[in-house]
Amino acid sequence: MIQATSCLEGSVSPQCFNILTREEWEKVSRGQQLFRYDAGEVICRQGAATATVVFLISGIARQYIEGDTGRPFNISIVKPGEFQGLPALFGDRRFTTSVAALSEVEVCMMEIEVMRLLANSNIAFALRLFQRHLAEERHLIDTVARLNYKQMPGKVAEVLLYLTGESLADHDVTSCLSRADIANFAAISHINVVKILRQFESDGLIQLNKKHISIANRPGLEKIAMHG
């Protein structure tokens, strides 16, 4: 991890804050620090106390829950323009999940108290932050609900559709993930993921090239995800 300069310097353009006035953004900038992480480094740890909200500027990361068994459950891919630690703005001063870099990542750490003061004075800004927080909760609930009632092929198909979906089209996510990572998205064993991926390739649904996975038959994969 390398600490760098203010998030406002250089080419960084925090577009998600475009409803703030220049004066308000300058207040935010006084409580900012820019950090760079290498692939594999933990950006925030579940249960750790925090005085900051994390805003991803570049690169991609994986968000996960650390269970009692020591095996993580991957929830989502974090991409530029997304926050981590928003619950801290609403009273929970500990990270509810962990986040680890999948590539070289730049994040902006913003002081909670500064963000909270702005949210109190700018209702539109507060609403936008709250909407993002609710979207994260909905994604977690939807992920657990979808995976809970599917067989293993359906789980893997669901994960592959997500990792190669439109929202992540600008990032070669699968090349950054190990088969164990994919297994932890699907909540099944590494061995079963390898077997299912080989079967999907044999069936013409996907193409495997080392770690990279491309979808060859999306409708077919969607059918398995729906009924699997």
C-alpha positions in Angstrom: 0.0 0.0 0.0 1.3 3.4 -1.0 -0.1 6.7 0.4 -0.2 9.3 -2.3 -1.5 12.9 -2.6 -5.0 14.5 -2.5 -7.7 12.8 -4.5 -8.3 16.1 -6.4 -4.8 16.2 -7.9 -3.9 14.8 -11.3 -6.6 13.3 -13.5 -9.0 12.1 -10.8 -12.5 13.2 -11.6 -15.0 12.2 -8.8 -18.1 12.3 -10.9 -20.3 10.8 -8.3 -20.0 14.1 -6.4 -21.1 16.3 -9.3 -24.1 17.6 -7.3 -21.8 19.2 -4.8 -20.8 22.9 -5.1 -17.2 23.7 -5.5 -17.1 25.0 -1.9 -18.6 21.7 -0.6 -16.2 19.6 -2.6 -13.3 21.6 -1.2 -14.5 20.6 2.3 -14.5 17.0 1.2 -11.0 17.3 -0.2 -9.6 18.6 3.1 -10.4 15.2 4.6 -9.1 13.0 1.8 -6.2 10.8 1.3 -5.3 8.8 -1.8 -3.9 5.3 -1.4 -2.6 2.8 -4.0 -2.9 -1.0 -3.5 -1.3 -3.9 -5.4 -3.3 -6.9 -6.4 -4.0 -9.1 -3.4 -3.7 -6.4 -0.8 -6.6 -5.9 1.6 -8.2 -2.5 1.4 -10.6 -2.8 4.3 -11.2 -5.6 6.8 -14.6 -6.8 8.1 -15.1 -5.8 11.7 -12.3 -3.2 11.7 -13.1 0.2 13.1 -13.2 2.9 10.5 -13.2 6.7 10.5 -13.3 6.9 6.7 -15.5 6.0 3.7 -13.6 4.3 0.8 -14.2 5.5 -2.8 -12.7 3.4 -5.6 -11.0 5.5 -8.2 -9.3 3.0 -10.5 -8.8 -0.8 -10.8 -11.1 -3.5 -9.5 -11.5 -5.3 -6.1 -13.6 -8.1 -4.6 -15.9 -7.6 -1.7 -16.3 -10.6 0.6 -17.6 -11.8 3.9 -15.3 -13.6 6.2 -17.1 -16.5 7.9 -16.3 -18.5 11.0 -14.8 -21.3 8.9 -12.1 -19.1 7.5 -13.4 -19.5 4.0 -14.6 -16.2 2.4 -17.9 -15.7 0.6 -17.4 -13.3 -2.3 -20.3 -10.9 -2.7 -19.4 -8.6 -5.6 -16.8 -6.9 -7.8 -16.1 -3.4 -6.7 -15.3 -1.1 -9.6 -14.4 2.6 -10.0 -17.1 5.0 -8.8 -18.3 2.8 -5.9 -18.0 3.2 -2.2 -17.2 0.9 0.7 -18.0 1.7 4.3 -21.2 3.7 3.7 -22.9 2.1 6.8 -20.4 4.2 8.9 -22.3 7.3 7.8 -25.4 5.9 9.4 -23.9 4.8 12.7 -22.1 1.5 12.2 -18.4 2.5 12.7 -17.0 -0.9 11.6 -16.6 -2.3 8.1 -19.3 -4.9 7.5 -17.4 -6.6 4.7 -13.8 -7.0 3.6 -12.4 -5.7 0.2 -9.2 -6.9 -1.5 -7.6 -5.5 -4.6 -7.8 -7.7 -7.8 -5.6 -5.4 -9.8 -3.6 -2.3 -9.0 -6.1 -0.1 -7.3 -6.4 3.6 -6.3 -8.8 4.5 -3.5 -9.8 7.8 -1.9 -10.3 7.6 1.9 -12.8 10.3 3.0 -13.3 11.3 6.6 -16.7 10.2 7.9 -17.3 13.3 9.9 -16.8 15.6 6.9 -19.0 13.4 4.7 -21.7 13.4 7.4 -21.7 17.2 7.8 -22.1 17.6 4.0 -24.9 15.0 4.0 -26.7 17.0 6.8 -26.4 20.3 4.8 -27.1 18.8 1.3 -30.2 16.6 1.2 -29.7 15.6 -2.4 -26.2 14.4 -1.6 -27.4 12.5 1.4 -30.1 10.8 -0.6 -27.6 9.7 -3.3 -25.4 8.1 -0.6 -28.4 6.4 1.0 -29.5 5.1 -2.4 -26.0 3.6 -3.0 -26.1 2.0 0.4 -29.5 0.4 -0.3 -28.3 -0.8 -3.7 -25.5 -2.7 -1.9 -27.9 -4.3 0.5 -30.2 -5.3 -2.3 -27.3 -6.9 -4.2 -26.3 -8.9 -1.2 -29.9 -10.1 -0.5 -30.4 -11.0 -4.2 -27.1 -12.9 -4.3 -27.9 -15.0 -1.3 -31.4 -15.7 -2.5 -30.3 -16.8 -5.9 -27.6 -19.1 -4.8 -29.5 -20.7 -1.9 -32.0 -22.5 -4.2 -29.8 -23.5 -7.1 -27.8 -26.7 -7.9 -24.1 -26.3 -8.4 -24.2 -25.8 -12.3 -26.9 -23.1 -11.8 -24.7 -21.4 -9.2 -21.6 -21.4 -11.4 -23.7 -20.2 -14.4 -25.1 -17.3 -12.3 -21.6 -16.3 -11.2 -20.2 -16.3 -14.7 -23.1 -14.2 -16.1 -22.4 -11.7 -13.3 -18.7 -11.6 -13.8 -19.0 -11.1 -17.6 -22.1 -8.9 -17.5 -22.6 -5.5 -18.9 -21.8 -3.7 -15.7 -18.3 -5.2 -15.7 -17.8 -5.2 -19.5 -14.9 -2.7 -19.2 -12.9 -5.0 -16.9 -11.4 -8.4 -17.7 -12.6 -9.7 -14.3 -12.2 -13.4 -14.8 -8.5 -13.1 -15.6 -8.0 -11.5 -12.2 -9.8 -14.4 -10.4 -8.6 -17.8 -9.4 -10.8 -20.8 -9.6 -11.0 -20.7 -5.8 -12.3 -17.1 -6.1 -15.0 -18.2 -8.4 -15.8 -21.1 -6.0 -16.2 -18.6 -3.3 -18.6 -16.6 -5.4 -20.7 -19.7 -6.0 -20.4 -21.0 -2.4 -19.2 -24.5 -3.6 -15.8 -26.3 -3.6 -12.9 -25.4 -5.8 -12.9 -29.0 -7.3 -16.5 -28.8 -8.3 -16.0 -25.4 -10.0 -13.2 -26.8 -12.1 -15.4 -29.8 -13.1 -18.3 -27.6 -14.0 -16.2 -25.2 -16.0 -14.8 -28.0 -18.0 -18.3 -29.4 -18.6 -19.5 -25.9 -19.7 -16.6 -25.7 -22.1 -17.3 -29.2 -23.5 -21.0 -28.1 -24.0 -19.9 -25.0 -25.9 -21.2 -22.6 -23.3 -17.8 -21.0 -22.5 -14.2 -20.8 -23.7 -11.3 -21.2 -21.3 -7.9 -19.6 -21.9 -5.8 -20.0 -18.7 -7.7 -17.9 -16.1 -9.7 -16.0 -18.6 -13.3 -17.2 -19.2 -15.4 -15.9 -22.2 -19.0 -16.7 -22.8 -19.7 -18.6 -26.0 -23.4 -19.2 -25.5 -25.0 -16.7 -23.2 -28.6 -17.8 -23.7 -27.6 -21.4 -22.9 -25.8 -20.2 -19.8 -28.8 -18.1 -18.8 -31.1 -21.1 -19.1 -28.9 -23.1 -16.7 -28.7 -20.2 -14.3 -32.5 -20.0 -14.3 -33.3 -23.6 -14.0 -30.1 -25.0 -12.4 
